[in-house]
Amino acid sequence: MTKIDDRPIIGLTQSRRDIIRLGAGAAAGLIAAPALAQRRSRVKRLRYAHSTPTTHGWHIWGEQFKAAIEKKTSGAVEVTIYPNAQMGTERDIAQAVRLGSLEMGGVGVALMNWVPDFSVTDAPFLFRDRAQCYAALDGELGTELKRRALEKGFRVAGWHDLGSRSMTNNKHPINTAKDLASLKMRVPDSKSYVAMMQALGASIVTIDLSELYLALSQGVADGQETPLPVVRSNKLYEVQKHISKTDHVLTTSYAIVNPAAYDGLNPDEQRAFNEAADEATKYLRAYTQKDEQETLAFLKANGMEVNATPDVESFRVACSKVVTDFPDLFRPELVKMAQAART
């Protein structure tokens, strides 16, 4: 009987221990749940939007920025990326960032609707080479542009190198500046690109990048000029036959953030933000240079007639007066900063 009587006593003791243990665990869970919820509620969330595919430089910059800042802040700052014009066109995104209804965006010429001085980055043949462009943006020119942007409600977080621009069309090869005279060319909604195409004698159509593929396929424009990686990422090779590597502009676009959203980060988070943005900028620069080398071969393999060595000097001569003749677009003091940059 002793063993029989002992068993329920032992079982009761174990049950009590189990109950106590489970109860303690439940109590800890009740304590931890609000703490976890409170920690999650303190996470600062940034939305970064752009109007291009996930293969575009804007998205690549965003992915690198997201990974870096989330790691540096141990998840205290989270970034969600919205590609493919989910938040609207370039202009829509810029406006939303300025108003504060969106925290961050990747934009190009749309920013010039509010900060026209940024047109200087689109001046044809402004820089001797890529290295000088980087030195200017990382130096005096970049600092001054950031200051002017902040005055208009935008904080510039980083620079996007989207590649040297080339010209494509469906009519005939482009080898010299004179070959543009008979073409109807799409340009972004930017006074600087309109001025350049006017100097080259082309007819002009302004179309947002998100609508470019359809416009070319329907013949709204004969051709366009964008960086090589954009021709590939937007699949323009499907609707264009000829491409010429004219390198007339090293395309620079901008990662922008709403100033109030940035100011809402604590000093450590702001430091992590700045470091993550710089790392993303450097990553995209290296990525774009490598991508350019691979893209020409890709475009040729996909049916485009590639002219890798057009008469660039003819374009340079034709565009030589664009910078000086349009001081309202290309502010002389900013041009001077750009050209004075040393590598």
C-alpha positions, 0 to 999 in steps of 0.5 A: 500500500505504501508504494500505491499510496506514495504514487498519487502523492508523488504525482501531486507533487509533480503536478504542483511543480508543473503548475508552478512552473507553467504559471511562472512561464505564463506570468513571464509571458504576460510581462514580456508581451507588453514589453515586446509590444512596447519595443515594437511600437518604438521601431521607427519605420521609413518608407522608400519609394521609387517609380522604376523596376527592381533592377534599377539603380534606385532600388539597388541603392534602397536595398543596400540602405535598408540592409545597412541601417537595419543592421546598424540600429539592431532593427530600431529603424526599419525600411520598406521599399515600394518600387514600380511606381506603387507610390506614383510617378517621380514627381508624385514621390518627390511631392509626397516626401516634401509634404511628409506623407512619405519618408524617403524616395528615389528621384531624378529630374522631378526634384528640379521642379522645386530645386531647379539648381540641381539641373547642374548635374545634368549639364552636358559634358560638365565633367572630365570623367567619373572621378571628377563627378564623384569628387564634386558631389562628395565635396563643395558642390554636393554640400551646396546642393544639399543646402539648397535642397533643404531650404525647399523641404528636401534632405538629400540622403545620397547620390545615385550613379545611374550611368553614362547616358546613351542614345537609342532610336528606331530609325537609323544609327546615331554616329554624329550630332547631325544624326539627331536632326530628323529624330523625335527624341524623348527626354525627361521633364527637365529644362536642361535635357530639353535645352541639350536636345534643342542644341542637337536639333532633335524634336522633343517629347517629354515623357515620365520614365515609368511611361517610356516603354509604352511610348516608344512601342507606340511610336510616340517618340522615335528614340530616347537617351538614358544610361545603359543600365536603364535601357536594360532594366526597363527592357527598352531593347525590346522596342528600340533598334539602335544604340550609341554610347555618346556619354553626354551626361553621367546621370546623377539622381538623388535619394531624398528624405523628409527633414522631419522624418530625419529629425525624428531619429535620435543622434545614434540613428541619424549617425547610422542613417548617414553611414548607411546612405554613404555605403549605399552610394558607394556600392551603387557607384561600383555596381553601375560601372561594372553593369555598364561593361556588361550591358553593351554585350547584353544589348547586342545579344538581344538584337540591338545594333550597338555603336560603342564609339560614336563621334563624341566630339561632334556632340561636345561641340554641338553642346558647348554653348548649352551650359553658358547660354542657360545660366538660369539652368546651370548656375555659373557658381555651381558650374565653377564648383563642379569643374574645379573639383579635383580627384 
